[in-house]
Amino acid sequence: MANLKKRVPENVPGDFLVDSTCIDCDACRQIAPAVFGEATETSFVKAQPVTSGDRRQALQALLSCPTGSIGCR
């Protein structure tokens, strides 16, 4: 699970976040492209999920993250 203290600054405010342990593997952006974007060296939450489909994809990305860099409050 992501560390709130290591949250990357590019994340938009809300329940989902990416922390600085992200290795920019692209998995989250492939699974939930409406939610996650690419920064210089990490992914980040570009838009909090609004629809149930986006939320489901964001949760799948959280579960699939190889470094546990995605978190949800």
Stockholm file with secondary structure:
# STOCKHOLM 1.0

chainA/1-73         MANLKKRVPENVPGDFLVDSTCIDCDACRQIAPAVFGEATETSFVKAQPVTSGDRRQALQALLSCPTGSIGCR
#=GR chainA/1-73 SS CCCGGGBCTTSCSSSEEEBTTCCCCSHHHHHCTTTEEECSSSEEESSCCCSHHHHHHHHHHHHHCTTCCEEEC
#=GC SS_cons        CCCGGGBCTTSCSSSEEEBTTCCCCSHHHHHCTTTEEECSSSEEESSCCCSHHHHHHHHHHHHHCTTCCEEEC
//
